[in-house]
Amino acid sequence: IDGWFAGGQIGWNWQPIGSPWVLGLEVDSSWGEISRNVNFTYKNAIADAFSQVNYLGTARVRVGYAIDRGMVYGTGGLAWAHHEFGFNSGLGGSNALSTSAATHTGWALGAGFEWALSRNWSMKFEYLYNYLGKENYVANVVPGGIEADLRVGTAKFGLNYMFDWGRGQIGPKF
């Protein structure tokens, strides 16, 4: 499975005066197309199936250690995704398409690096592993349905604007 996504985030960071430690909360939401199509032959008929994640979100805490303008951090929390699964059987001369969708929920765990470009702007790179649990699909067509265990790894590049709410007047800080 591969693809693209784009989205936004909102969060809050707190760094005690004189401490290199940064604590934060972050919620993000992404839309896109992370998908895979598979073609196969079954009883001399050609069939295909698809799996697609078109929405992904997380609500996480993060703990970082800042040195000058850089910060290394770990993050973890709740994750969710909207997933569609379907197939075109093509069996017996029919071309019936069967699809179903579900929202998976689970957890996210990752790490990243953020660099303060100026007092209010930073850029970051982050990797997240999202385990989104199991859901059952197309049970109306396939007896017992097809169970999907959804796991998504994401690499994110971001540009952040940091508001000055409650922050002192000294240089770029996280």
Order of alpha helices (4+ residues) and beta strands (2+ residues): beta-beta-beta-beta-beta-beta-beta
